[in-house]
Amino acid sequence: MSTKILQINQVSKHFVLGTSEIPVLKDVSFEIEEGSTVSIVGPSGSGKTTLLGLCAGLDQPSEGTITLNGIQLTGLNEDQLAAVRNEHVGFVFQNFQLLPTLTALENVLVPLELRGLKPNERDALALLQRVGLGHRADHYPSQLSGGEQQRVSIARAFANKPKILFADEPTGNLDAETSQSIEEMLFELNRESGTTLIIVTHDLDLAAKTQQIIPIKGGKIA
Ligand code: ADP
């Protein structure tokens, strides 16, 4: 039996700037199977990042409903949303977003600390080893290459064993060869752990490797 990990129902989003409303997403609906790989594709400015943020519980839609792992996000307050994110969601960003004052190992421990769990350095180190960076555990982000920083951020994203991982242009800042290895790592972790993978990308080759493609154009499903 298939299980829906994410259900987006007639979602619209506008931002308010002064007295005007800027419409960004209009009537977007789709469903995502647990454990699948999905890409959200479309031109720059079409609303992909906004959509990802709504799906991940970083923001609320103006209209419509979003259900993640059976939990309706719509109507939850900031603290409730943060609790859902900390428990169920992992993130990988284009610019890595590691904390510069923490080592690679300490960065991987952050999601567990946010959940109030006892930091388990052995598990965090195992994750760093899994992404090929066990020997860089004590390095700070500034001492790592872009590809290495992204691998740390992937280890961090998996630290809380998320049901679903959102990646926003995860290879956007990396050279072709490094991009390839980061992509392979994400797909491998999806296969191994069953974590649903949702990637925003404008790379159609990457999108073609995912099981479901959601094309967005002008804030609508194209
Ligand atoms: P994409 O990821 O496809 O490039 P975005 O979701 O980042 O698109 O942005 C879609 C549109 O929404 C853009 O026109 C952008 O300027 C606008 N937008 C995004 N975030 C905000 C915000 N916080 N306030 C106002 N406008 C925003």
py3Dmol code that shows the C-alpha trace and the ligand (Angstrom):
import py3Dmol

protein = """\
ATOM      1  CA  MET A   1       0.000   0.000   0.000  1.00  0.00           C
ATOM      2  CA  SER A   2       1.312   3.435  -0.851  1.00  0.00           C
ATOM      3  CA  THR A   3       1.584   6.132   1.785  1.00  0.00           C
ATOM      4  CA  LYS A   4       1.531   9.846   1.034  1.00  0.00           C
ATOM      5  CA  ILE A   5       4.274  11.641   2.934  1.00  0.00           C
ATOM      6  CA  LEU A   6       3.246  15.050   1.589  1.00  0.00           C
ATOM      7  CA  GLN A   7      -0.109  16.358   0.385  1.00  0.00           C
ATOM      8  CA  ILE A   8      -0.401  19.852  -1.066  1.00  0.00           C
ATOM      9  CA  ASN A   9      -3.986  20.890  -1.653  1.00  0.00           C
ATOM     10  CA  GLN A  10      -4.909  24.040  -3.618  1.00  0.00           C
ATOM     11  CA  VAL A  11      -2.103  26.050  -2.124  1.00  0.00           C
ATOM     12  CA  SER A  12      -1.699  29.725  -2.962  1.00  0.00           C
ATOM     13  CA  LYS A  13       0.845  32.133  -1.550  1.00  0.00           C
ATOM     14  CA  HIS A  14       1.169  35.885  -1.796  1.00  0.00           C
ATOM     15  CA  PHE A  15       3.616  38.179  -0.035  1.00  0.00           C
ATOM     16  CA  VAL A  16       2.484  41.534   1.306  1.00  0.00           C
ATOM     17  CA  LEU A  17       4.733  44.472   0.456  1.00  0.00           C
ATOM     18  CA  GLY A  18       3.401  47.765   1.828  1.00  0.00           C
ATOM     19  CA  THR A  19      -0.158  48.016   0.598  1.00  0.00           C
ATOM     20  CA  SER A  20       0.220  45.614  -2.318  1.00  0.00           C
ATOM     21  CA  GLU A  21      -0.037  41.847  -2.491  1.00  0.00           C
ATOM     22  CA  ILE A  22       2.472  39.983  -4.649  1.00  0.00           C
ATOM     23  CA  PRO A  23       1.028  36.667  -5.840  1.00  0.00           C
ATOM     24  CA  VAL A  24       3.710  33.953  -6.051  1.00  0.00           C
ATOM     25  CA  LEU A  25       1.888  30.587  -6.054  1.00  0.00           C
ATOM     26  CA  LYS A  26      -1.616  29.895  -7.347  1.00  0.00           C
ATOM     27  CA  ASP A  27      -3.727  26.777  -6.762  1.00  0.00           C
ATOM     28  CA  VAL A  28      -0.892  24.274  -6.504  1.00  0.00           C
ATOM     29  CA  SER A  29      -1.872  20.681  -5.698  1.00  0.00           C
ATOM     30  CA  PHE A  30       0.154  17.472  -5.701  1.00  0.00           C
ATOM     31  CA  GLU A  31       0.969  14.420  -3.596  1.00  0.00           C
ATOM     32  CA  ILE A  32       4.239  12.689  -2.874  1.00  0.00           C
ATOM     33  CA  GLU A  33       4.752   9.013  -2.065  1.00  0.00           C
ATOM     34  CA  GLU A  34       6.771   8.116   0.987  1.00  0.00           C
ATOM     35  CA  GLY A  35      10.307   7.073   0.080  1.00  0.00           C
ATOM     36  CA  SER A  36      10.201   8.514  -3.436  1.00  0.00           C
ATOM     37  CA  THR A  37      12.495  10.996  -5.191  1.00  0.00           C
ATOM     38  CA  VAL A  38      10.937  14.182  -6.553  1.00  0.00           C
ATOM     39  CA  SER A  39      12.206  17.261  -8.339  1.00  0.00           C
ATOM     40  CA  ILE A  40      10.587  20.690  -8.526  1.00  0.00           C
ATOM     41  CA  VAL A  41      11.734  22.370 -11.722  1.00  0.00           C
ATOM     42  CA  GLY A  42      11.037  25.664 -13.468  1.00  0.00           C
ATOM     43  CA  PRO A  43      12.524  29.000 -14.460  1.00  0.00           C
ATOM     44  CA  SER A  44      14.091  31.384 -11.971  1.00  0.00           C
ATOM     45  CA  GLY A  45      11.435  33.355 -10.091  1.00  0.00           C
ATOM     46  CA  SER A  46       8.670  30.815 -10.792  1.00  0.00           C
ATOM     47  CA  GLY A  47       8.092  30.116  -7.091  1.00  0.00           C
ATOM     48  CA  LYS A  48      10.094  26.900  -6.514  1.00  0.00           C
ATOM     49  CA  THR A  49      11.867  28.028  -3.344  1.00  0.00           C
ATOM     50  CA  THR A  50       8.663  29.499  -1.956  1.00  0.00           C
ATOM     51  CA  LEU A  51       6.882  26.195  -2.601  1.00  0.00           C
ATOM     52  CA  LEU A  52       9.691  24.210  -0.955  1.00  0.00           C
ATOM     53  CA  GLY A  53       9.554  26.468   2.104  1.00  0.00           C
ATOM     54  CA  LEU A  54       5.798  25.896   2.445  1.00  0.00           C
ATOM     55  CA  CYS A  55       6.163  22.107   2.038  1.00  0.00           C
ATOM     56  CA  ALA A  56       8.882  22.082   4.696  1.00  0.00           C
ATOM     57  CA  GLY A  57       6.875  24.107   7.210  1.00  0.00           C
ATOM     58  CA  LEU A  58       9.126  27.165   7.046  1.00  0.00           C
ATOM     59  CA  ASP A  59       6.180  29.376   6.138  1.00  0.00           C
ATOM     60  CA  GLN A  60       2.397  29.137   5.900  1.00  0.00           C
ATOM     61  CA  PRO A  61       0.357  29.282   2.687  1.00  0.00           C
ATOM     62  CA  SER A  62      -2.108  32.133   2.122  1.00  0.00           C
ATOM     63  CA  GLU A  63      -4.710  29.568   1.061  1.00  0.00           C
ATOM     64  CA  GLY A  64      -4.925  25.790   0.887  1.00  0.00           C
ATOM     65  CA  THR A  65      -3.577  23.024   3.094  1.00  0.00           C
ATOM     66  CA  ILE A  66      -0.328  21.139   3.483  1.00  0.00           C
ATOM     67  CA  THR A  67      -0.105  17.781   5.242  1.00  0.00           C
ATOM     68  CA  LEU A  68       3.310  16.309   6.077  1.00  0.00           C
ATOM     69  CA  ASN A  69       3.563  12.757   7.394  1.00  0.00           C
ATOM     70  CA  GLY A  70      -0.119  12.914   8.355  1.00  0.00           C
ATOM     71  CA  ILE A  71       0.249  16.203  10.252  1.00  0.00           C
ATOM     72  CA  GLN A  72      -1.677  19.183   8.888  1.00  0.00           C
ATOM     73  CA  LEU A  73       0.794  22.083   8.960  1.00  0.00           C
ATOM     74  CA  THR A  74      -1.765  24.715   8.092  1.00  0.00           C
ATOM     75  CA  GLY A  75      -2.914  26.469  11.243  1.00  0.00           C
ATOM     76  CA  LEU A  76       0.069  25.451  13.384  1.00  0.00           C
ATOM     77  CA  ASN A  77       1.913  28.242  15.205  1.00  0.00           C
ATOM     78  CA  GLU A  78       5.657  28.930  14.863  1.00  0.00           C
ATOM     79  CA  ASP A  79       6.665  26.671  17.763  1.00  0.00           C
ATOM     80  CA  GLN A  80       4.490  23.804  16.555  1.00  0.00           C
ATOM     81  CA  LEU A  81       5.905  24.132  13.029  1.00  0.00           C
ATOM     82  CA  ALA A  82       9.464  24.141  14.398  1.00  0.00           C
ATOM     83  CA  ALA A  83       8.723  20.967  16.367  1.00  0.00           C
ATOM     84  CA  VAL A  84       7.446  19.210  13.223  1.00  0.00           C
ATOM     85  CA  ARG A  85      10.508  20.342  11.268  1.00  0.00           C
ATOM     86  CA  ASN A  86      12.925  19.226  13.972  1.00  0.00           C
ATOM     87  CA  GLU A  87      11.341  15.797  14.144  1.00  0.00           C
ATOM     88  CA  HIS A  88      10.543  14.970  10.524  1.00  0.00           C
ATOM     89  CA  VAL A  89      12.433  17.240   8.137  1.00  0.00           C
ATOM     90  CA  GLY A  90      15.998  17.631   6.880  1.00  0.00           C
ATOM     91  CA  PHE A  91      17.320  20.508   4.740  1.00  0.00           C
ATOM     92  CA  VAL A  92      20.153  20.967   2.300  1.00  0.00           C
ATOM     93  CA  PHE A  93      20.707  24.456   0.888  1.00  0.00           C
ATOM     94  CA  GLN A  94      22.570  25.750  -2.149  1.00  0.00           C
ATOM     95  CA  ASN A  95      24.937  27.762   0.062  1.00  0.00           C
ATOM     96  CA  PHE A  96      25.331  24.947   2.645  1.00  0.00           C
ATOM     97  CA  GLN A  97      24.413  27.180   5.644  1.00  0.00           C
ATOM     98  CA  LEU A  98      26.817  25.580   8.075  1.00  0.00           C
ATOM     99  CA  LEU A  99      27.449  27.459  11.306  1.00  0.00           C
ATOM    100  CA  PRO A 100      30.935  28.986  10.855  1.00  0.00           C
ATOM    101  CA  THR A 101      31.927  28.858  14.533  1.00  0.00           C
ATOM    102  CA  LEU A 102      31.226  25.112  14.856  1.00  0.00           C
ATOM    103  CA  THR A 103      33.351  22.218  13.583  1.00  0.00           C
ATOM    104  CA  ALA A 104      31.982  19.769  11.005  1.00  0.00           C
ATOM    105  CA  LEU A 105      31.097  17.328  13.807  1.00  0.00           C
ATOM    106  CA  GLU A 106      29.420  20.032  15.900  1.00  0.00           C
ATOM    107  CA  ASN A 107      27.391  21.147  12.860  1.00  0.00           C
ATOM    108  CA  VAL A 108      26.097  17.592  12.411  1.00  0.00           C
ATOM    109  CA  LEU A 109      25.020  17.539  16.076  1.00  0.00           C
ATOM    110  CA  VAL A 110      22.897  20.712  15.757  1.00  0.00           C
ATOM    111  CA  PRO A 111      19.613  19.036  14.664  1.00  0.00           C
ATOM    112  CA  LEU A 112      19.760  16.668  17.639  1.00  0.00           C
ATOM    113  CA  GLU A 113      20.363  19.560  20.023  1.00  0.00           C
ATOM    114  CA  LEU A 114      17.400  21.407  18.472  1.00  0.00           C
ATOM    115  CA  ARG A 115      15.258  18.376  19.241  1.00  0.00           C
ATOM    116  CA  GLY A 116      16.477  18.349  22.825  1.00  0.00           C
ATOM    117  CA  LEU A 117      18.150  14.968  22.310  1.00  0.00           C
ATOM    118  CA  LYS A 118      21.426  14.037  23.880  1.00  0.00           C
ATOM    119  CA  PRO A 119      24.142  14.696  21.296  1.00  0.00           C
ATOM    120  CA  ASN A 120      25.579  11.380  20.155  1.00  0.00           C
ATOM    121  CA  GLU A 121      29.050  12.093  18.816  1.00  0.00           C
ATOM    122  CA  ARG A 122      29.610   8.520  17.684  1.00  0.00           C
ATOM    123  CA  ASP A 123      26.537   8.559  15.428  1.00  0.00           C
ATOM    124  CA  ALA A 124      27.466  12.017  14.119  1.00  0.00           C
ATOM    125  CA  LEU A 125      30.971  10.821  13.324  1.00  0.00           C
ATOM    126  CA  ALA A 126      29.522   7.750  11.590  1.00  0.00           C
ATOM    127  CA  LEU A 127      27.439  10.100   9.421  1.00  0.00           C
ATOM    128  CA  LEU A 128      30.505  12.159   8.555  1.00  0.00           C
ATOM    129  CA  GLN A 129      32.319   8.938   7.667  1.00  0.00           C
ATOM    130  CA  ARG A 130      29.319   7.940   5.555  1.00  0.00           C
ATOM    131  CA  VAL A 131      29.785  11.091   3.452  1.00  0.00           C
ATOM    132  CA  GLY A 132      33.542  10.494   3.303  1.00  0.00           C
ATOM    133  CA  LEU A 133      34.550  13.183   5.789  1.00  0.00           C
ATOM    134  CA  GLY A 134      35.451  11.316   8.959  1.00  0.00           C
ATOM    135  CA  HIS A 135      38.936  12.788   8.735  1.00  0.00           C
ATOM    136  CA  ARG A 136      37.552  16.340   8.640  1.00  0.00           C
ATOM    137  CA  ALA A 137      35.383  16.128  11.789  1.00  0.00           C
ATOM    138  CA  ASP A 138      37.379  18.783  13.657  1.00  0.00           C
ATOM    139  CA  HIS A 139      37.634  21.178  10.733  1.00  0.00           C
ATOM    140  CA  TYR A 140      35.673  24.412  10.601  1.00  0.00           C
ATOM    141  CA  PRO A 141      33.592  25.234   7.491  1.00  0.00           C
ATOM    142  CA  SER A 142      36.171  27.819   6.359  1.00  0.00           C
ATOM    143  CA  GLN A 143      38.750  25.005   6.230  1.00  0.00           C
ATOM    144  CA  LEU A 144      36.592  22.878   3.901  1.00  0.00           C
ATOM    145  CA  SER A 145      35.981  23.049   0.143  1.00  0.00           C
ATOM    146  CA  GLY A 146      32.484  23.772  -1.189  1.00  0.00           C
ATOM    147  CA  GLY A 147      31.888  20.092  -1.945  1.00  0.00           C
ATOM    148  CA  GLU A 148      33.069  19.105   1.527  1.00  0.00           C
ATOM    149  CA  GLN A 149      30.824  21.704   3.148  1.00  0.00           C
ATOM    150  CA  GLN A 150      27.873  20.361   1.182  1.00  0.00           C
ATOM    151  CA  ARG A 151      28.696  16.823   2.329  1.00  0.00           C
ATOM    152  CA  VAL A 152      28.740  18.027   5.947  1.00  0.00           C
ATOM    153  CA  SER A 153      25.374  19.678   5.374  1.00  0.00           C
ATOM    154  CA  ILE A 154      24.012  16.377   4.004  1.00  0.00           C
ATOM    155  CA  ALA A 155      25.311  14.534   7.081  1.00  0.00           C
ATOM    156  CA  ARG A 156      23.633  17.213   9.223  1.00  0.00           C
ATOM    157  CA  ALA A 157      20.375  16.872   7.271  1.00  0.00           C
ATOM    158  CA  PHE A 158      20.291  13.131   8.040  1.00  0.00           C
ATOM    159  CA  ALA A 159      21.249  13.494  11.713  1.00  0.00           C
ATOM    160  CA  ASN A 160      17.659  13.497  12.969  1.00  0.00           C
ATOM    161  CA  LYS A 161      16.730  10.571  10.666  1.00  0.00           C
ATOM    162  CA  PRO A 162      14.163  12.692   8.790  1.00  0.00           C
ATOM    163  CA  LYS A 163      11.178  11.194   6.979  1.00  0.00           C
ATOM    164  CA  ILE A 164      11.671  13.759   4.249  1.00  0.00           C
ATOM    165  CA  LEU A 165      14.626  15.760   3.012  1.00  0.00           C
ATOM    166  CA  PHE A 166      14.287  19.048   1.135  1.00  0.00           C
ATOM    167  CA  ALA A 167      17.206  20.202  -0.980  1.00  0.00           C
ATOM    168  CA  ASP A 168      17.157  23.649  -2.622  1.00  0.00           C
ATOM    169  CA  GLU A 169      19.572  23.680  -5.581  1.00  0.00           C
ATOM    170  CA  PRO A 170      21.982  21.454  -3.612  1.00  0.00           C
ATOM    171  CA  THR A 171      24.543  21.392  -6.418  1.00  0.00           C
ATOM    172  CA  GLY A 172      24.029  24.970  -7.630  1.00  0.00           C
ATOM    173  CA  ASN A 173      27.351  26.240  -6.268  1.00  0.00           C
ATOM    174  CA  LEU A 174      29.499  23.229  -7.151  1.00  0.00           C
ATOM    175  CA  ASP A 175      31.569  22.169 -10.158  1.00  0.00           C
ATOM    176  CA  ALA A 176      30.249  19.396 -12.419  1.00  0.00           C
ATOM    177  CA  GLU A 177      32.285  16.587 -10.882  1.00  0.00           C
ATOM    178  CA  THR A 178      31.474  17.530  -7.296  1.00  0.00           C
ATOM    179  CA  SER A 179      27.798  17.986  -8.235  1.00  0.00           C
ATOM    180  CA  GLN A 180      27.734  14.462  -9.572  1.00  0.00           C
ATOM    181  CA  SER A 181      29.097  12.981  -6.336  1.00  0.00           C
ATOM    182  CA  ILE A 182      26.695  15.044  -4.186  1.00  0.00           C
ATOM    183  CA  GLU A 183      23.746  13.903  -6.326  1.00  0.00           C
ATOM    184  CA  GLU A 184      24.808  10.276  -6.075  1.00  0.00           C
ATOM    185  CA  MET A 185      25.108  10.611  -2.315  1.00  0.00           C
ATOM    186  CA  LEU A 186      21.577  12.007  -1.978  1.00  0.00           C
ATOM    187  CA  PHE A 187      20.085   9.198  -4.091  1.00  0.00           C
ATOM    188  CA  GLU A 188      22.097   6.582  -2.217  1.00  0.00           C
ATOM    189  CA  LEU A 189      20.886   7.856   1.155  1.00  0.00           C
ATOM    190  CA  ASN A 190      17.328   7.829  -0.209  1.00  0.00           C
ATOM    191  CA  ARG A 191      17.716   4.186  -1.233  1.00  0.00           C
ATOM    192  CA  GLU A 192      19.389   3.160   2.014  1.00  0.00           C
ATOM    193  CA  SER A 193      17.208   4.981   4.530  1.00  0.00           C
ATOM    194  CA  GLY A 194      13.930   5.399   2.634  1.00  0.00           C
ATOM    195  CA  THR A 195      14.012   9.145   3.263  1.00  0.00           C
ATOM    196  CA  THR A 196      11.799  10.917   0.737  1.00  0.00           C
ATOM    197  CA  LEU A 197      13.912  13.302  -1.321  1.00  0.00           C
ATOM    198  CA  ILE A 198      12.534  16.559  -2.742  1.00  0.00           C
ATOM    199  CA  ILE A 199      14.987  18.586  -4.800  1.00  0.00           C
ATOM    200  CA  VAL A 200      14.490  22.054  -6.259  1.00  0.00           C
ATOM    201  CA  THR A 201      16.661  22.304  -9.332  1.00  0.00           C
ATOM    202  CA  HIS A 202      16.901  23.897 -12.742  1.00  0.00           C
ATOM    203  CA  ASP A 203      19.128  21.004 -13.843  1.00  0.00           C
ATOM    204  CA  LEU A 204      16.898  18.880 -16.074  1.00  0.00           C
ATOM    205  CA  ASP A 205      19.431  16.028 -16.125  1.00  0.00           C
ATOM    206  CA  LEU A 206      19.177  15.807 -12.347  1.00  0.00           C
ATOM    207  CA  ALA A 207      15.378  16.073 -12.514  1.00  0.00           C
ATOM    208  CA  ALA A 208      15.254  13.201 -15.015  1.00  0.00           C
ATOM    209  CA  LYS A 209      16.816  10.939 -12.375  1.00  0.00           C
ATOM    210  CA  THR A 210      13.932  11.508  -9.950  1.00  0.00           C
ATOM    211  CA  GLN A 211      10.745   9.439  -9.956  1.00  0.00           C
ATOM    212  CA  GLN A 212       8.388  12.433 -10.045  1.00  0.00           C
ATOM    213  CA  ILE A 213       8.878  15.837 -11.656  1.00  0.00           C
ATOM    214  CA  ILE A 214       6.783  18.831 -10.578  1.00  0.00           C
ATOM    215  CA  PRO A 215       7.132  21.604 -13.169  1.00  0.00           C
ATOM    216  CA  ILE A 216       6.359  25.105 -11.901  1.00  0.00           C
ATOM    217  CA  LYS A 217       5.864  28.073 -14.175  1.00  0.00           C
ATOM    218  CA  GLY A 218       4.591  31.485 -13.094  1.00  0.00           C
ATOM    219  CA  GLY A 219       3.528  30.089  -9.715  1.00  0.00           C
ATOM    220  CA  LYS A 220       1.379  27.281 -11.174  1.00  0.00           C
ATOM    221  CA  ILE A 221       1.942  23.656 -12.015  1.00  0.00           C
ATOM    222  CA  ALA A 222       2.888  23.798 -15.686  1.00  0.00           C
TER     223      ALA A 222
END
"""
ligand_1 = """\
27
ADP
P 12.423 30.449 -7.631
O 12.881 29.609 -6.478
O 11.630 29.668 -8.634
O 13.534 31.225 -8.274
P 11.156 32.070 -5.586
O 10.198 31.197 -4.884
O 12.471 32.327 -4.914
O 11.389 31.526 -7.060
O 10.475 33.478 -5.852
C 9.262 33.603 -6.595
C 8.810 35.042 -6.579
O 8.417 35.403 -5.250
C 9.903 36.017 -6.979
O 9.321 37.002 -7.801
C 10.342 36.606 -5.667
O 10.806 37.906 -5.810
C 9.080 36.565 -4.835
N 9.344 36.453 -3.389
C 9.948 35.399 -2.781
N 10.032 35.590 -1.458
C 9.469 36.807 -1.206
C 9.246 37.607 -0.020
N 9.609 37.159 1.188
N 8.644 38.788 -0.177
C 8.251 39.235 -1.390
N 8.423 38.544 -2.542
C 9.026 37.351 -2.457
"""
view = py3Dmol.view(width=600, height=400)
view.addModel(protein, "pdb")
view.setStyle({"model": 0}, {"cartoon": {"style": "trace"}})
view.addModel(ligand_1, "xyz")
view.setStyle({"model": 1}, {"stick": {}})
view.zoomTo()
view.show()
